[in-house]
Amino acid sequence: MNKNNLLKLSNGKIMNKYHYHNKMALYLLLASGATFLGSNSFAKTETLKIQPATTIDRVSAATKHKILEEKGQSIEREAAEVEAETHKAIVALDTKDPKDAATILQTVSTKLDNLLAKNPGLNLVPARIEADVYDFDGTNKQVAHAIDKADDMLKHGKLQSARAIVSEMASEIRVTTTSIPLGTYPAAIKQIIPLIESGKINQAAVDLNGVLDTLVVTTDIMPLPVLRAEELLTAAAKLEHTDDLSQEKSRAEIQTFTDAAKDQLELAQLLGYGKKDDYKLLYQEIDALHQALFSEKSAAAWQKVKDELAQFKDRLKALEEAAERIGHPAK
């Protein structure tokens, strides 16, 4: 990778200038954001000041916040404390303070018992959620050119050169959830406490690290171009009922936004988030709604776009899960 394409962060880490990699702690994020084609999308409204390019640029911080808010609703405070305090117990063992370690693990065990009582039959309890944002800085044409270039390099056996190009081509939010397995974690903690009390500190430390290794980490990938397309379609829906626009002007504005949405969907496709056939029905519904604008069929047409977009996102999710299973056959 070209060193000129790297930026040095204040904490010493390296960041590629064509990506921003923003680690977001859930508790620092504000919960806000509008739902796509919500109940007020068709209400009378003033002229929208927002332009497609603005919508594309921002993706909307509110959308990211909303995603994490929805994910964060499943977090149990006690689960987060269990993970943090397990780490503290390991530190206590490493610093030869077994009494403190035993006290911490007794507290952990009590909290796990509370979690079991509150969540009977539940196997995984989310303890921590983080989001990483990777945003490819390039147009659809640039992506297509990069793909052709990488293909040519692969044909000529230049695997590492192709890898340098392909590694840049991601535009997504990765939401990573760390969960506590209630089926095994509580019993394992209970078995370690007697080891500490009997002076088997090294064995307790090894076993406690092993318990942490049983935490279950899952990652959901949400393509940014798809989120942007969703916002563009939301803006397009509002334009049909803007007070101070004529039908002709409104129709032209809606076309601008839906074209921009389709452009973002094409970008998602080029970046490998699904195949061409996965997008076909969604494109058809977006094109069809223009025939229904300013008629009694308009609301139904927008609803079809909303429903197809939801199904499209489900298809992408299924593809992601299938790829994960292929990568980890044991699952």
N, C-alpha and C positions, 0 to 999 in steps of 0.2 A: 504494500500500500504506500502511495506517495506521501512522504512526510509533510508535504505542503498542504495536504488535505486534512491534517490533524490539528486540533486545537488543544492547548494545555489548560486544564481547569485549575481553579485556585487550590483545590485539594490534591493536586498532583495527578489526577486521573486524566486519561486521554479521551477526547471526544472527536469524532469525525465531523467536519464542518458541514457535511451534507445531511447530517442527522442531528436532531437534538434528542438527548437521552435523559429524560427528566424523571427522576425517582420521586414519586409523590407519596408521602405518608398520609394514610387515610384521615387521621384525625386533624390534619391541617387543611383539609379541603372543605369548601363550602358546598352545601347541597342545593343545587338549583338546576334549571333547564326545562325547556318546553318539550312536551310529547309530540311526536310527529303527527300531523293532521289531527290535533286535539279538538275538543268540542267547540273551541272558539275560533277554529281556523276559518270558518265560513262566515263569521260575523262581519258586519260593516267595520271598516278600519280606515285610517288615514293612509295617504300614500306612503309606501315603504321607501325609506331612504337607503336601505341596504342594497348593495349591488352584488351580483354573483361572485365577483373576484373577492369581495370582502368576506363573504360567507365561506369561500374556499380557503382563504388565508387563515381565518380564525379557527376553523373546524368547530369552534365554540368551546371555550373553557367550560361553559355550563354543561355541555354534553359530556365532557370527561367527568365533571363533578357528579353528574346524574348517574353515570355508569357506576362510579365508585360508591355513591350513596346506596344504590340498589344492592350492590354486592355487600356493602358494609352492614346492611340490616341483619345479616345472618351471623355477625360476629358476636360471640359471647365474651363479656368483659372478663369473666373468670378464666376462660380458655386462654385469652391473651396473657393473663397473669401467670397461669400455669407454665406457659412456654418461657416467659421471662424469668420466672423464679427457678425453673429447672437449670437454666444457664447460670444463675447466681449460685446454685448449689454446687455446680461443677467448679466454679471459681473458688468457692470455699474449700472444696476438697484439694484443689491444686495449691492453695495457700496454706495447707495443713491446718484447717480449722474444721475438723469433723463435727464438733458440737453444733456449730452454726449451720453446717450442711444438713445435719439431721433435723434441726428445727425447721429449716426452710422446706425440706421434703415432707415433714409432717403437715405443714400448711398446704403444700401442693396436694397432698393426698386428700385432705379435707375438701379442698376446692373441687377436686376430681369427683369425689363422692357427691357433692352438690350438683355438679354437671350431669352425672348419671341419673340422679333423682329427677332433675328438671327435664332431661331429654331421654326418657326410656325408649330403648330400641334404636336410638340414633347412633350410627357408627362413627361419623366424622363431625367434629365441631370446629368451625373456622376460628382461628386464633389471630390471624394476621393477613392483611391484604395490602398489596403494593401494585403500583402501575408503572410500567416503563413505556415511554412513547418514542417510536422511531418514525421519522418522517422523511421520505425520499424527496429530495429537492430537484424535481425534473418534470418535463412535460411528457405527454403520451408519446410524441415522436422521439424524444430522447430515450425513453424506456425501450421503445421498439428497436432503436439503433443499438442500444447497449445489449439487448438480447441477441441481435444478429452478430454483434462483435464477439460476445461470449460463445455463441454457437460455433463461429469460425475458429476461435481459439481451441475449443474442445476437439474439433475435427482435425486440428493440427497438433494435438497432443499437449497443448499448453494449459494443463489443468489448473495450475496455481494462478496463472494470469486470468483465466476465466473466473476462478473463485473470487479474486479481488473485485471483479466487476459485479458478480451476482450477489456478493455479501452486502453490497450497498442497497440492493433493491428490495426495500421493505417500507411499508407505510402503514403503521398499525399501532394500536394500543394493546399491550400485553398485561393482562390483569392476573397476578399470581396470588393464589390463596394457599396459606399454610394451615393445615387442620390437624387436630389432635384425634387419634384413633381411640375412641372410648372403649373399644373391645379389648385392647391390650395395654394401653398406657397406665391406667390406674393400678393394675395388678403388678406391673413391672416396677413402679415407684415403691409400692409397699414391700417388695422383695429386697430393695436396695437399702432401706432404712436399717434392718437388722445387721447388714454387712458393715455399715458405718459404726453401729453401736458395739460390734464385736471387734473393731479395730482393723477390719479388712478394707482399708482405705483405697488402695490401688485397684482392687477388684470392684469396689463400689464406683470408682471414677470411670473405669472401663464400661461397666454395665450402664451407668447413667448416660454416657455418651452414646451407647447403643440405643437407649430409649429415645434420645433425640433424633436418631437416625430413622426412627419409625414414623416421625411426623410426615404427613402426606401433603405433597406439594402439587397443585394443579394449576395450569395456565390456560386462560381463555384469550384468544386472539381476535381482536376486532379491527378490521381494515378501516383505516382513516378515510379513504376515498368513498367507502360505502356510507360512513357517518356523514361525510360532507354532502353526498348525494341526498341523503335523508333530509338534511337541513335545507338544501336547495328546493326540494319538493315541498317542504313545509312553507317556505317563502312563496313559492309559486301558487300554492293553494290560497294563500291570503290575498294575493293580487287580484283574484277574480272579483273580490268584493270590496275593492278599494274605491272610496267615494268619488274622488276627483280624477278618476281615469275613465276615458271612454272605453267602450267594449273593444274597439279596434286597438287602442293603445294597451289596454290590459292584456289582450290576447298576444300582442307582440312581446310584452314583458314576460308573460308566462312562458312563451316559447323560448325566450332567452334563458330563463331559469331551468326549464326542463332539459334544454340542450346541454347546459352546464352540468346538470345532474347526470345525464347520459355520458358525458365526457369523463366524469369522475368514475362512473361504473366501468367504463372502458379501461381507465387507468388501473382500477382494481383487478380487472381481468388480465391485463398485460403483466401485472406484478404477480400473477399466479394465484390469486384468491378465487379459486373456482375456474371452471372451464366455460367456453363460449355458450354451450347449451344451458348452463346454469342461469345465464342472464337473459335468455331469449324471451321468456314470458314477461319478465319485468319490463323489458324494452317495449314489448307489444302493448302492455297496459298504459305505459307512459304516452306512447304515440296515439293510442285510442282515445285518451281523455280529451284531446284537443277537439275532437268531433262533438263532444258533449258539453263544451263550455257554454255558459249562459243559457242553459236549458234545464228542464226538470230532471234530466239525466246526469247533471253535473256532479251532485253529491255522491251518487252511486259510482260514478267513474273514479272520483278521487278515493272512495273507499276501496275500490278494486286495486288501485295503485298501492294503498296502504297495506292491504291484505297480502298482495303479491310480494311487497318488500319484506314483510314479516316472514313469509314462507321462504323467500330467497335467503334471508339471514339464517333461517333454520337449516337450509341446505348447506350453506357454508360451514355452519357449526358441525353438521354431520360429517362433512368432508374432513374437517379438522380432527374430529374424534377418530375417524377411520385411519387417518394418517398417524395419529398417536398410537393406535393399536398396532399398526404395522411396524412402527419404530420400536414398540415395546411388546413383543409377542406374548409375554407372560400375562399381560392385561387381558 
